[in-house]
């Protein structure tokens, strides 16, 4: 819920609330691997909205690796959609370029 609010009202601190909610959920031991994978990918999306490149790269990398381990095309597609939303200003950042090289074979997203 907070993620959707943050996308529509970015100045209202909903990205931080979304991050906290996902962080709490990720630490609940009852979640299955697919649920954890989804949360990690959502955290990458939230990190992008907060302007936190290191968190974005870390969580997107973990989300993609988790999707591959699970053999989940759905989770991969979700992670790829987050990758496609990258801010233009990050396209030349070393951390982002390493992610693009390591995970997406150097293919850069078609940023907005």
Secondary structure, DSSP 8 states (H G I E B T S, - for coil): -HHHHHHH-GGGTHHHHHHHHHHHHHT-TT--HHHHHHHHHHHHHHHHHHT-HHHHHHHHHHHHHHHHHHT-HHHHHHHHHHHHT--GGGTT-HHHHHHHHHHHTT------
